[in-house]
């Protein structure tokens, strides 16, 4: 009865991919450092983060997703937040077996904010906190508390909503 199966995780990995001028995109950060991420997937993610390669891209930041399909038909989702308005374009990418664009887009926003304001350690602290929580059921709110990135004596609190299963198609609709 699957006694040695580990409980489901919110995500399998978080990667940061950067694209230096005149170079191919490359993974510059991987969390958790020890994971079971297939090397073929890790090497493919930069191509999904920057599908245009080293050619010119717009300067607008954007959220998008992609789906990796395994030989057995299994699906793994990639959720990305690209920042293109900096010296070196960068993209945060979450790999998960869960389909929830809005949930992971919100998580990626916080990842980017925490690294920008509190540095690398602040981002890792947040990712450890969120990975330690059980996967929320559809319709539930995931509540995270982690050390503040500006004051180590305080806690920052975040709430992420897991949409109902039948709402997932609406997550891809933008009115902008």
DOKOL-614333 format. One line per 8 residues: number of its first residue (from 0); their letters; for each residue x, y negated, z negated of N, C-alpha, C, O, CB. Coordinates in nm, 2 decimals, always signed. Glycine has a CB too. Layout:
<pts>
NUM = A = X:Y:Z:X:Y:Z:X:Y:Z:X:Y:Z:X:Y:Z; ...
</pts>
This chain:
<pts>
0 = XXXXXXXX = +0.08:+0.12:+0.00:+0.00:+0.00:+0.00:+0.09:-0.12:+0.00:+0.05:-0.22:-0.07:-0.09:+0.00:-0.12; +0.20:-0.13:+0.07:+0.28:-0.25:+0.09:+0.33:-0.31:-0.03:+0.33:-0.43:-0.04:+0.20:-0.35:+0.17; +0.38:-0.23:-0.13:+0.43:-0.28:-0.25:+0.55:-0.36:-0.24:+0.58:-0.44:-0.33:+0.45:-0.17:-0.35; +0.63:-0.34:-0.14:+0.76:-0.41:-0.13:+0.74:-0.53:-0.03:+0.84:-0.59:+0.01:+0.87:-0.32:-0.08; +0.62:-0.57:+0.01:+0.60:-0.68:+0.09:+0.60:-0.81:+0.01:+0.55:-0.81:-0.10:+0.46:-0.67:+0.17; +0.67:-0.91:+0.06:+0.68:-1.04:-0.02:+0.55:-1.12:+0.02:+0.49:-1.10:+0.12:+0.80:-1.12:+0.02; +0.51:-1.20:-0.08:+0.39:-1.28:-0.05:+0.41:-1.38:+0.07:+0.53:-1.41:+0.10:+0.35:-1.36:-0.18; +0.31:-1.42:+0.13:+0.32:-1.51:+0.25:+0.38:-1.64:+0.20:+0.36:-1.69:+0.09:+0.19:-1.53:+0.32
8 = XXXXXXXX = +0.46:-1.70:+0.29:+0.52:-1.83:+0.27:+0.45:-1.94:+0.35:+0.40:-1.91:+0.46:+0.67:-1.82:+0.29; +0.46:-2.06:+0.31:+0.40:-2.17:+0.38:+0.48:-2.18:+0.51:+0.42:-2.21:+0.62:+0.40:-2.30:+0.30; +0.61:-2.17:+0.51:+0.69:-2.18:+0.63:+0.81:-2.09:+0.62:+0.85:-2.05:+0.51:+0.73:-2.32:+0.65; +0.86:-2.05:+0.73:+0.98:-1.97:+0.74:+1.11:-2.05:+0.73:+1.21:-2.00:+0.67:+0.98:-1.88:+0.87; +1.11:-2.16:+0.80:+1.23:-2.24:+0.80:+1.20:-2.39:+0.84:+1.10:-2.41:+0.91:+1.33:-2.18:+0.90; +1.28:-2.48:+0.80:+1.28:-2.62:+0.84:+1.42:-2.64:+0.91:+1.52:-2.62:+0.85:+1.25:-2.72:+0.72; +1.41:-2.70:+1.03:+1.54:-2.73:+1.10:+1.54:-2.88:+1.13:+1.43:-2.94:+1.15:+1.55:-2.64:+1.23; +1.66:-2.93:+1.13:+1.67:-3.07:+1.18:+1.76:-3.05:+1.31:+1.87:-3.00:+1.30:+1.74:-3.17:+1.08
16 = XXXXXXXX = +1.71:-3.10:+1.42:+1.79:-3.10:+1.54:+1.82:-3.24:+1.59:+1.73:-3.33:+1.58:+1.70:-3.02:+1.65; +1.95:-3.26:+1.62:+1.99:-3.39:+1.67:+2.04:-3.38:+1.81:+2.08:-3.27:+1.86:+2.09:-3.45:+1.58; +2.03:-3.49:+1.88:+2.08:-3.49:+2.02:+2.18:-3.61:+2.04:+2.13:-3.72:+2.06:+1.97:-3.50:+2.12; +2.31:-3.58:+2.02:+2.41:-3.69:+2.04:+2.41:-3.73:+2.19:+2.38:-3.65:+2.28:+2.55:-3.64:+1.99; +2.45:-3.85:+2.22:+2.46:-3.90:+2.36:+2.54:-3.80:+2.44:+2.65:-3.76:+2.40:+2.51:-4.04:+2.37; +2.49:-3.77:+2.56:+2.56:-3.69:+2.66:+2.59:-3.54:+2.61:+2.67:-3.47:+2.66:+2.69:-3.75:+2.70; +2.52:-3.50:+2.50:+2.53:-3.37:+2.45:+2.40:-3.29:+2.45:+2.29:-3.36:+2.46:+2.60:-3.37:+2.31; +2.41:-3.16:+2.44:+2.29:-3.08:+2.43:+2.24:-3.09:+2.28:+2.32:-3.11:+2.19:+2.31:-2.93:+2.47
24 = XXXXXXXX = +2.11:-3.08:+2.26:+2.05:-3.08:+2.12:+2.11:-2.97:+2.04:+2.13:-2.86:+2.09:+1.90:-3.08:+2.12; +2.13:-2.99:+1.91:+2.19:-2.89:+1.82:+2.12:-2.89:+1.69:+2.08:-3.00:+1.64:+2.34:-2.90:+1.81; +2.11:-2.77:+1.62:+2.06:-2.77:+1.48:+2.17:-2.82:+1.39:+2.29:-2.77:+1.39:+2.03:-2.62:+1.45; +2.14:-2.92:+1.31:+2.23:-2.98:+1.22:+2.19:-2.96:+1.07:+2.27:-2.99:+0.98:+2.24:-3.13:+1.24; +2.08:-2.89:+1.05:+2.03:-2.86:+0.92:+1.93:-2.75:+0.93:+1.85:-2.74:+1.02:+1.96:-2.99:+0.85; +1.94:-2.65:+0.83:+1.85:-2.54:+0.83:+1.82:-2.51:+0.68:+1.91:-2.50:+0.60:+1.92:-2.41:+0.89; +1.69:-2.50:+0.65:+1.64:-2.47:+0.52:+1.54:-2.36:+0.52:+1.45:-2.36:+0.62:+1.58:-2.60:+0.45; +1.54:-2.27:+0.43:+1.65:-2.24:+0.34:+1.77:-2.19:+0.41:+1.76:-2.13:+0.52:+1.60:-2.14:+0.23
32 = XXXXXXXX = +1.89:-2.21:+0.35:+2.01:-2.17:+0.41:+2.01:-2.02:+0.43:+2.06:-1.97:+0.54:+2.13:-2.21:+0.33; +1.96:-1.95:+0.34:+1.95:-1.80:+0.35:+1.81:-1.76:+0.39:+1.72:-1.78:+0.31:+2.00:-1.73:+0.22; +1.79:-1.72:+0.51:+1.66:-1.69:+0.56:+1.67:-1.58:+0.66:+1.78:-1.54:+0.70:+1.58:-1.81:+0.62; +1.56:-1.53:+0.70:+1.56:-1.41:+0.80:+1.53:-1.46:+0.94:+1.48:-1.39:+1.02:+1.45:-1.31:+0.76; +1.56:-1.59:+0.97:+1.53:-1.65:+1.10:+1.62:-1.58:+1.21:+1.74:-1.57:+1.20:+1.56:-1.80:+1.10; +1.55:-1.53:+1.31:+1.61:-1.46:+1.42:+1.71:-1.56:+1.49:+1.66:-1.67:+1.52:+1.50:-1.41:+1.52; +1.83:-1.52:+1.51:+1.93:-1.61:+1.58:+1.88:-1.66:+1.72:+1.91:-1.77:+1.76:+2.06:-1.55:+1.59; +1.81:-1.58:+1.79:+1.75:-1.62:+1.92:+1.65:-1.73:+1.90:+1.65:-1.82:+1.99:+1.69:-1.50:+1.99
40 = XXXXXXXX = +1.57:-1.72:+1.80:+1.47:-1.83:+1.77:+1.55:-1.96:+1.73:+1.52:-2.07:+1.78:+1.37:-1.79:+1.66; +1.65:-1.95:+1.64:+1.72:-2.06:+1.60:+1.79:-2.13:+1.72:+1.80:-2.25:+1.72:+1.83:-2.02:+1.50; +1.84:-2.05:+1.81:+1.90:-2.12:+1.93:+1.80:-2.17:+2.03:+1.84:-2.26:+2.11:+1.99:-2.01:+2.00; +1.68:-2.13:+2.03:+1.58:-2.18:+2.12:+1.51:-2.30:+2.07:+1.46:-2.39:+2.15:+1.47:-2.07:+2.14; +1.50:-2.32:+1.94:+1.43:-2.44:+1.88:+1.48:-2.57:+1.93:+1.40:-2.66:+1.97:+1.45:-2.44:+1.73; +1.61:-2.60:+1.95:+1.66:-2.72:+2.00:+1.60:-2.75:+2.14:+1.57:-2.87:+2.17:+1.81:-2.73:+2.01; +1.58:-2.65:+2.22:+1.52:-2.67:+2.35:+1.38:-2.71:+2.35:+1.33:-2.79:+2.43:+1.54:-2.55:+2.44; +1.31:-2.67:+2.25:+1.17:-2.71:+2.23:+1.16:-2.85:+2.17:+1.07:-2.93:+2.20:+1.09:-2.61:+2.14
48 = XXXXXXXX = +1.26:-2.88:+2.08:+1.26:-3.02:+2.02:+1.29:-3.13:+2.12:+1.24:-3.24:+2.11:+1.36:-3.02:+1.90; +1.38:-3.10:+2.21:+1.42:-3.19:+2.32:+1.42:-3.12:+2.45:+1.52:-3.09:+2.51:+1.57:-3.25:+2.29; +1.30:-3.10:+2.50:+1.29:-3.02:+2.63:+1.35:-3.10:+2.75:+1.38:-3.04:+2.85:+1.15:-2.99:+2.66; +1.36:-3.23:+2.73:+1.42:-3.31:+2.84:+1.57:-3.31:+2.85:+1.63:-3.37:+2.93:+1.37:-3.45:+2.83; +1.63:-3.23:+2.75:+1.78:-3.22:+2.75:+1.85:-3.35:+2.72:+1.80:-3.42:+2.63:+1.83:-3.16:+2.88; +1.95:-3.38:+2.80:+2.02:-3.51:+2.77:+1.97:-3.62:+2.86:+2.03:-3.73:+2.86:+2.17:-3.48:+2.80; +1.86:-3.60:+2.93:+1.81:-3.71:+3.01:+1.74:-3.81:+2.93:+1.72:-3.79:+2.81:+1.71:-3.66:+3.12; +1.71:-3.93:+2.98:+1.65:-4.04:+2.91:+1.51:-4.00:+2.86:+1.43:-3.94:+2.93:+1.64:-4.16:+3.00
56 = XXXXXXXX = +1.49:-4.04:+2.74:+1.35:-4.02:+2.68:+1.30:-4.15:+2.62:+1.38:-4.24:+2.59:+1.36:-3.91:+2.57; +1.17:-4.15:+2.60:+1.11:-4.28:+2.55:+1.16:-4.30:+2.41:+1.22:-4.21:+2.34:+0.96:-4.27:+2.55; +1.14:-4.42:+2.36:+1.18:-4.45:+2.22:+1.08:-4.44:+2.12:+1.10:-4.47:+2.00:+1.23:-4.60:+2.22; +0.96:-4.39:+2.15:+0.85:-4.37:+2.06:+0.87:-4.24:+1.98:+0.91:-4.14:+2.04:+0.72:-4.37:+2.12; +0.84:-4.25:+1.85:+0.84:-4.12:+1.77:+0.71:-4.05:+1.80:+0.61:-4.11:+1.84:+0.85:-4.16:+1.62; +0.72:-3.91:+1.78:+0.60:-3.83:+1.81:+0.60:-3.71:+1.74:+0.70:-3.65:+1.69:+0.60:-3.80:+1.96; +0.47:-3.66:+1.72:+0.45:-3.52:+1.66:+0.40:-3.43:+1.77:+0.32:-3.47:+1.86:+0.34:-3.53:+1.54; +0.44:-3.31:+1.77:+0.39:-3.21:+1.86:+0.42:-3.07:+1.81:+0.49:-3.05:+1.71:+0.46:-3.23:+2.00
64 = XXXXXXXX = +0.36:-2.97:+1.88:+0.38:-2.83:+1.83:+0.41:-2.74:+1.95:+0.38:-2.78:+2.07:+0.26:-2.78:+1.75; +0.46:-2.63:+1.92:+0.48:-2.52:+2.02:+0.46:-2.39:+1.96:+0.45:-2.38:+1.84:+0.62:-2.53:+2.09; +0.44:-2.29:+2.04:+0.41:-2.15:+1.99:+0.52:-2.06:+2.05:+0.54:-2.06:+2.17:+0.27:-2.10:+2.03; +0.58:-1.98:+1.96:+0.68:-1.88:+2.01:+0.60:-1.74:+1.99:+0.55:-1.71:+1.89:+0.81:-1.88:+1.92; +0.60:-1.67:+2.10:+0.53:-1.54:+2.10:+0.64:-1.42:+2.10:+0.72:-1.42:+2.19:+0.44:-1.53:+2.22; +0.62:-1.33:+2.01:+0.72:-1.22:+2.00:+0.68:-1.11:+2.10:+0.56:-1.11:+2.15:+0.72:-1.16:+1.86; +0.76:-1.02:+2.12:+0.74:-0.90:+2.21:+0.62:-0.82:+2.16:+0.56:-0.75:+2.24:+0.86:-0.82:+2.22; +0.59:-0.83:+2.03:+0.48:-0.75:+1.98:+0.35:-0.83:+1.98:+0.24:-0.79:+1.93:+0.51:-0.70:+1.84
72 = XXXXXXXX = +0.35:-0.95:+2.04:+0.23:-1.04:+2.04:+0.22:-1.13:+1.92:+0.12:-1.21:+1.92:+0.11:-0.95:+2.05; +0.31:-1.12:+1.83:+0.30:-1.21:+1.71:+0.33:-1.35:+1.75:+0.41:-1.38:+1.84:+0.39:-1.16:+1.60; +0.27:-1.44:+1.68:+0.29:-1.59:+1.71:+0.35:-1.66:+1.59:+0.31:-1.64:+1.48:+0.15:-1.65:+1.75; +0.45:-1.74:+1.62:+0.51:-1.83:+1.53:+0.50:-1.97:+1.58:+0.53:-1.99:+1.70:+0.66:-1.79:+1.50; +0.45:-2.06:+1.49:+0.43:-2.20:+1.54:+0.54:-2.28:+1.50:+0.60:-2.27:+1.39:+0.30:-2.25:+1.47; +0.58:-2.38:+1.59:+0.68:-2.48:+1.56:+0.61:-2.61:+1.56:+0.54:-2.65:+1.65:+0.79:-2.48:+1.67; +0.63:-2.69:+1.45:+0.57:-2.82:+1.43:+0.68:-2.92:+1.42:+0.78:-2.90:+1.35:+0.48:-2.83:+1.30; +0.68:-3.02:+1.51:+0.79:-3.11:+1.52:+0.75:-3.26:+1.50:+0.64:-3.30:+1.53:+0.85:-3.10:+1.66
80 = XXXXXXXX = +0.84:-3.33:+1.44:+0.84:-3.48:+1.43:+0.97:-3.53:+1.48:+1.07:-3.51:+1.42:+0.81:-3.52:+1.28; +0.96:-3.60:+1.59:+1.08:-3.66:+1.66:+1.09:-3.81:+1.63:+0.99:-3.88:+1.64:+1.07:-3.63:+1.81; +1.21:-3.85:+1.59:+1.24:-3.99:+1.57:+1.34:-4.02:+1.68:+1.45:-3.97:+1.69:+1.30:-4.02:+1.43; +1.30:-4.11:+1.77:+1.38:-4.14:+1.89:+1.44:-4.28:+1.88:+1.52:-4.32:+1.97:+1.30:-4.12:+2.02; +1.39:-4.36:+1.78:+1.43:-4.50:+1.78:+1.56:-4.52:+1.69:+1.57:-4.63:+1.63:+1.32:-4.58:+1.72; +1.64:-4.42:+1.68:+1.76:-4.43:+1.60:+1.88:-4.40:+1.69:+1.86:-4.36:+1.80:+1.76:-4.33:+1.48; +2.00:-4.43:+1.64:+2.12:-4.41:+1.72:+2.13:-4.27:+1.78:+2.16:-4.25:+1.90:+2.25:-4.44:+1.64; +2.11:-4.17:+1.70:+2.11:-4.03:+1.74:+1.97:-3.98:+1.73:+1.92:-3.96:+1.61:+2.22:-3.95:+1.66
88 = XXXXXXXX = +1.90:-3.95:+1.84:+1.76:-3.90:+1.82:+1.76:-3.77:+1.74:+1.85:-3.69:+1.75:+1.70:-3.87:+1.96; +1.66:-3.76:+1.66:+1.65:-3.64:+1.57:+1.51:-3.59:+1.57:+1.41:-3.66:+1.59:+1.70:-3.67:+1.43; +1.50:-3.46:+1.53:+1.37:-3.39:+1.53:+1.37:-3.30:+1.41:+1.46:-3.21:+1.40:+1.34:-3.32:+1.66; +1.27:-3.31:+1.32:+1.25:-3.21:+1.22:+1.15:-3.11:+1.27:+1.05:-3.15:+1.34:+1.19:-3.28:+1.09; +1.17:-2.99:+1.24:+1.09:-2.88:+1.30:+1.06:-2.78:+1.19:+1.15:-2.73:+1.12:+1.15:-2.81:+1.42; +0.93:-2.75:+1.16:+0.89:-2.64:+1.07:+0.85:-2.52:+1.15:+0.77:-2.54:+1.24:+0.78:-2.69:+0.97; +0.90:-2.40:+1.12:+0.86:-2.28:+1.18:+0.77:-2.21:+1.08:+0.81:-2.18:+0.96:+0.98:-2.19:+1.22; +0.65:-2.17:+1.12:+0.56:-2.10:+1.03:+0.47:-2.01:+1.11:+0.45:-2.02:+1.23:+0.47:-2.21:+0.96
96 = XXXXXXXX = +0.42:-1.91:+1.04:+0.32:-1.81:+1.10:+0.18:-1.87:+1.08:+0.08:-1.81:+1.13:+0.33:-1.67:+1.04; +0.17:-1.98:+1.01:+0.03:-2.04:+0.99:+0.01:-2.15:+1.09:+0.09:-2.23:+1.13:+0.03:-2.10:+0.85; -0.12:-2.16:+1.14:-0.16:-2.26:+1.24:-0.23:-2.37:+1.17:-0.35:-2.36:+1.13:-0.25:-2.19:+1.35; -0.16:-2.48:+1.14:-0.22:-2.60:+1.08:-0.14:-2.72:+1.11:-0.06:-2.77:+1.04:-0.23:-2.58:+0.92; -0.18:-2.78:+1.23:-0.10:-2.89:+1.28:-0.10:-3.01:+1.18:+0.00:-3.07:+1.16:-0.16:-2.94:+1.41; -0.22:-3.04:+1.13:-0.23:-3.16:+1.04:-0.16:-3.14:+0.91:-0.09:-3.23:+0.87:-0.38:-3.19:+1.01; -0.16:-3.02:+0.86:-0.09:-2.99:+0.73:+0.06:-3.01:+0.75:+0.13:-3.08:+0.67:-0.12:-2.85:+0.68; +0.11:-2.95:+0.86:+0.26:-2.95:+0.88:+0.30:-3.09:+0.93:+0.42:-3.13:+0.90:+0.30:-2.85:+0.97
104 = XXXXXXXX = +0.22:-3.16:+1.00:+0.26:-3.30:+1.04:+0.27:-3.39:+0.92:+0.36:-3.47:+0.91:+0.15:-3.36:+1.14; +0.18:-3.37:+0.82:+0.19:-3.45:+0.70:+0.32:-3.41:+0.62:+0.39:-3.50:+0.56:+0.07:-3.42:+0.61; +0.35:-3.28:+0.61:+0.47:-3.24:+0.54:+0.60:-3.30:+0.61:+0.69:-3.34:+0.54:+0.48:-3.08:+0.54; +0.60:-3.29:+0.74:+0.71:-3.35:+0.82:+0.73:-3.50:+0.79:+0.85:-3.54:+0.79:+0.70:-3.32:+0.97; +0.62:-3.57:+0.78:+0.63:-3.71:+0.75:+0.71:-3.73:+0.62:+0.79:-3.82:+0.61:+0.49:-3.78:+0.75; +0.67:-3.66:+0.52:+0.73:-3.67:+0.39:+0.88:-3.63:+0.39:+0.97:-3.69:+0.33:+0.66:-3.58:+0.28; +0.91:-3.52:+0.47:+1.05:-3.48:+0.48:+1.13:-3.59:+0.54:+1.24:-3.62:+0.49:+1.06:-3.35:+0.58; +1.08:-3.66:+0.65:+1.16:-3.77:+0.70:+1.17:-3.88:+0.61:+1.28:-3.94:+0.60:+1.09:-3.81:+0.83
112 = XXXXXXXX = +1.06:-3.92:+0.54:+1.07:-4.03:+0.44:+1.17:-4.00:+0.33:+1.24:-4.09:+0.29:+0.93:-4.05:+0.38; +1.16:-3.88:+0.28:+1.25:-3.85:+0.16:+1.40:-3.85:+0.21:+1.48:-3.89:+0.13:+1.21:-3.71:+0.10; +1.43:-3.80:+0.32:+1.57:-3.80:+0.37:+1.61:-3.95:+0.39:+1.72:-3.98:+0.36:+1.59:-3.72:+0.50; +1.52:-4.03:+0.45:+1.56:-4.17:+0.48:+1.58:-4.25:+0.35:+1.67:-4.33:+0.34:+1.45:-4.23:+0.56; +1.49:-4.23:+0.25:+1.50:-4.31:+0.13:+1.59:-4.25:+0.02:+1.65:-4.32:-0.06:+1.37:-4.33:+0.07; +1.59:-4.12:+0.01:+1.67:-4.05:-0.10:+1.78:-3.96:-0.06:+1.85:-3.91:-0.15:+1.58:-3.98:-0.19; +1.80:-3.95:+0.07:+1.91:-3.87:+0.12:+1.88:-3.72:+0.13:+1.76:-3.67:+0.11:+2.03:-3.88:+0.03; +1.98:-3.65:+0.16:+1.97:-3.50:+0.19:+1.92:-3.42:+0.07:+1.83:-3.34:+0.09:+2.11:-3.45:+0.23
120 = XXXXXXXX = +1.97:-3.45:-0.05:+1.93:-3.38:-0.17:+1.78:-3.40:-0.20:+1.71:-3.31:-0.25:+2.01:-3.43:-0.29; +1.73:-3.52:-0.18:+1.59:-3.55:-0.20:+1.50:-3.47:-0.11:+1.40:-3.42:-0.15:+1.56:-3.70:-0.18; +1.54:-3.46:+0.01:+1.47:-3.38:+0.11:+1.47:-3.23:+0.07:+1.36:-3.16:+0.07:+1.53:-3.39:+0.25; +1.58:-3.18:+0.03:+1.59:-3.04:-0.02:+1.51:-3.01:-0.14:+1.44:-2.91:-0.15:+1.74:-3.00:-0.04; +1.51:-3.11:-0.23:+1.43:-3.10:-0.36:+1.28:-3.08:-0.32:+1.21:-3.00:-0.38:+1.45:-3.22:-0.45; +1.23:-3.16:-0.23:+1.09:-3.16:-0.18:+1.06:-3.02:-0.12:+0.96:-2.96:-0.15:+1.06:-3.27:-0.09; +1.15:-2.98:-0.03:+1.13:-2.85:+0.04:+1.13:-2.73:-0.05:+1.05:-2.64:-0.04:+1.24:-2.83:+0.15; +1.21:-2.74:-0.16:+1.21:-2.63:-0.26:+1.08:-2.63:-0.33:+1.02:-2.52:-0.36:+1.33:-2.65:-0.36
128 = XXXXXXXX = +1.03:-2.75:-0.37:+0.90:-2.76:-0.44:+0.79:-2.70:-0.36:+0.70:-2.63:-0.41:+0.88:-2.90:-0.48; +0.78:-2.74:-0.23:+0.67:-2.70:-0.15:+0.68:-2.55:-0.12:+0.57:-2.48:-0.11:+0.67:-2.78:-0.02; +0.80:-2.49:-0.10:+0.81:-2.35:-0.07:+0.78:-2.26:-0.19:+0.75:-2.14:-0.17:+0.95:-2.32:-0.02; +0.79:-2.32:-0.31:+0.76:-2.24:-0.43:+0.61:-2.22:-0.46:+0.57:-2.14:-0.54:+0.83:-2.31:-0.55; +0.53:-2.30:-0.38:+0.38:-2.29:-0.40:+0.32:-2.18:-0.32:+0.37:-2.15:-0.21:+0.32:-2.43:-0.37; +0.21:-2.12:-0.37:+0.14:-2.03:-0.28:+0.08:-2.10:-0.16:+0.05:-2.22:-0.16:+0.03:-1.95:-0.36; +0.05:-2.02:-0.06:-0.01:-2.07:+0.06:-0.15:-2.11:+0.03:-0.23:-2.03:-0.02:+0.00:-1.97:+0.18; -0.19:-2.23:+0.06:-0.33:-2.27:+0.03:-0.43:-2.20:+0.13:-0.40:-2.18:+0.24:-0.35:-2.43:+0.05
136 = XXXXXXXX = -0.55:-2.17:+0.08:-0.65:-2.12:+0.16:-0.72:-2.23:+0.24:-0.71:-2.35:+0.20:-0.76:-2.04:+0.07; -0.78:-2.20:+0.35:-0.85:-2.30:+0.42:-0.95:-2.38:+0.34:-1.03:-2.32:+0.26:-0.93:-2.24:+0.54; -0.94:-2.51:+0.35:-1.03:-2.60:+0.27:-0.97:-2.64:+0.13:-1.02:-2.72:+0.06:-1.16:-2.53:+0.24; -0.86:-2.58:+0.09:-0.79:-2.61:-0.03:-0.69:-2.72:-0.01:-0.65:-2.75:+0.10:-0.72:-2.49:-0.09; -0.65:-2.78:-0.12:-0.55:-2.89:-0.13:-0.43:-2.83:-0.19:-0.44:-2.77:-0.30:-0.60:-3.01:-0.20; -0.31:-2.85:-0.13:-0.19:-2.81:-0.19:-0.13:-2.93:-0.26:-0.10:-3.03:-0.20:-0.09:-2.76:-0.07; -0.10:-2.91:-0.39:-0.05:-3.02:-0.47:+0.10:-2.99:-0.50:+0.13:-2.89:-0.55:-0.13:-3.04:-0.60; +0.18:-3.09:-0.48:+0.33:-3.08:-0.50:+0.37:-3.19:-0.59:+0.34:-3.30:-0.57:+0.40:-3.08:-0.36
144 = XXXXXXXX = +0.45:-3.15:-0.69:+0.52:-3.25:-0.77:+0.67:-3.22:-0.76:+0.71:-3.11:-0.77:+0.47:-3.25:-0.92; +0.75:-3.32:-0.74:+0.89:-3.31:-0.73:+0.96:-3.43:-0.78:+0.90:-3.54:-0.79:+0.94:-3.28:-0.58; +1.09:-3.42:-0.81:+1.16:-3.54:-0.87:+1.15:-3.65:-0.77:+1.16:-3.63:-0.65:+1.30:-3.50:-0.90; +1.14:-3.77:-0.82:+1.13:-3.89:-0.74:+1.26:-3.91:-0.66:+1.37:-3.88:-0.72:+1.10:-4.02:-0.82; +1.25:-3.96:-0.54:+1.37:-3.99:-0.47:+1.44:-4.12:-0.50:+1.55:-4.15:-0.46:+1.35:-3.98:-0.32; +1.36:-4.20:-0.58:+1.42:-4.33:-0.62:+1.45:-4.34:-0.77:+1.53:-4.42:-0.81:+1.32:-4.44:-0.58; +1.38:-4.26:-0.85:+1.40:-4.27:-1.00:+1.40:-4.12:-1.05:+1.29:-4.06:-1.06:+1.29:-4.36:-1.07; +1.51:-4.07:-1.09:+1.52:-3.93:-1.14:+1.44:-3.90:-1.26:+1.42:-3.78:-1.30:+1.66:-3.89:-1.16
152 = XXXXXXXX = +1.39:-4.00:-1.33:+1.31:-3.98:-1.45:+1.16:-3.98:-1.42:+1.08:-3.96:-1.52:+1.34:-4.09:-1.55; +1.12:-3.99:-1.30:+0.98:-3.98:-1.26:+0.96:-3.87:-1.16:+1.05:-3.81:-1.10:+0.94:-4.12:-1.20; +0.83:-3.83:-1.15:+0.79:-3.73:-1.05:+0.71:-3.80:-0.94:+0.63:-3.89:-0.96:+0.71:-3.62:-1.12; +0.73:-3.75:-0.82:+0.65:-3.79:-0.70:+0.55:-3.68:-0.68:+0.58:-3.56:-0.69:+0.73:-3.82:-0.57; +0.42:-3.72:-0.65:+0.32:-3.62:-0.63:+0.27:-3.64:-0.49:+0.25:-3.75:-0.44:+0.20:-3.64:-0.73; +0.24:-3.52:-0.43:+0.19:-3.52:-0.29:+0.07:-3.42:-0.28:+0.07:-3.32:-0.35:+0.30:-3.48:-0.19; -0.02:-3.45:-0.19:-0.13:-3.36:-0.17:-0.15:-3.34:-0.02:-0.14:-3.43:+0.06:-0.27:-3.42:-0.23; -0.16:-3.21:+0.02:-0.18:-3.17:+0.15:-0.30:-3.09:+0.17:-0.32:-2.99:+0.09:-0.05:-3.09:+0.21
160 = XXXXXXXX = -0.38:-3.12:+0.26:-0.51:-3.05:+0.28:-0.50:-2.94:+0.39:-0.44:-2.97:+0.50:-0.62:-3.15:+0.32; -0.54:-2.82:+0.36:-0.54:-2.71:+0.45:-0.68:-2.71:+0.52:-0.78:-2.67:+0.45:-0.51:-2.57:+0.38; -0.69:-2.75:+0.64:-0.82:-2.75:+0.71:-0.89:-2.62:+0.71:-0.83:-2.51:+0.70:-0.81:-2.81:+0.85; -1.02:-2.62:+0.72:-1.10:-2.50:+0.74:-1.07:-2.44:+0.87:-1.03:-2.51:+0.97:-1.26:-2.53:+0.73; -1.08:-2.31:+0.88:-1.04:-2.23:+1.00:-1.11:-2.29:+1.13:-1.05:-2.29:+1.23:-1.08:-2.09:+0.98; -1.23:-2.33:+1.12:-1.30:-2.37:+1.24:-1.28:-2.52:+1.27:-1.33:-2.57:+1.37:-1.45:-2.35:+1.22; -1.19:-2.58:+1.19:-1.16:-2.72:+1.22:-1.02:-2.73:+1.30:-0.99:-2.84:+1.34:-1.15:-2.80:+1.09; -0.95:-2.62:+1.32:-0.82:-2.63:+1.38:-0.81:-2.70:+1.51:-0.71:-2.76:+1.54:-0.76:-2.50:+1.38
168 = XXXXXXXX = -0.91:-2.68:+1.60:-0.91:-2.74:+1.73:-0.92:-2.89:+1.72:-0.86:-2.96:+1.81:-1.02:-2.68:+1.82; -0.99:-2.94:+1.63:-1.00:-3.09:+1.61:-0.86:-3.15:+1.57:-0.85:-3.27:+1.58:-1.10:-3.12:+1.51; -0.77:-3.07:+1.51:-0.64:-3.13:+1.47:-0.56:-3.18:+1.59:-0.47:-3.26:+1.57:-0.57:-3.02:+1.40; -0.59:-3.13:+1.71:-0.51:-3.17:+1.82:-0.57:-3.29:+1.90:-0.52:-3.33:+2.00:-0.49:-3.06:+1.92; -0.68:-3.34:+1.85:-0.75:-3.45:+1.91:-0.70:-3.58:+1.85:-0.70:-3.60:+1.73:-0.90:-3.44:+1.90; -0.65:-3.68:+1.94:-0.61:-3.81:+1.89:-0.69:-3.91:+1.95:-0.73:-3.91:+2.07:-0.46:-3.83:+1.92; -0.73:-4.01:+1.87:-0.81:-4.12:+1.92:-0.72:-4.24:+1.95:-0.78:-4.35:+1.98:-0.92:-4.16:+1.82; -0.59:-4.23:+1.95:-0.50:-4.34:+1.97:-0.49:-4.37:+2.12:-0.42:-4.46:+2.16:-0.36:-4.31:+1.92
</pts>
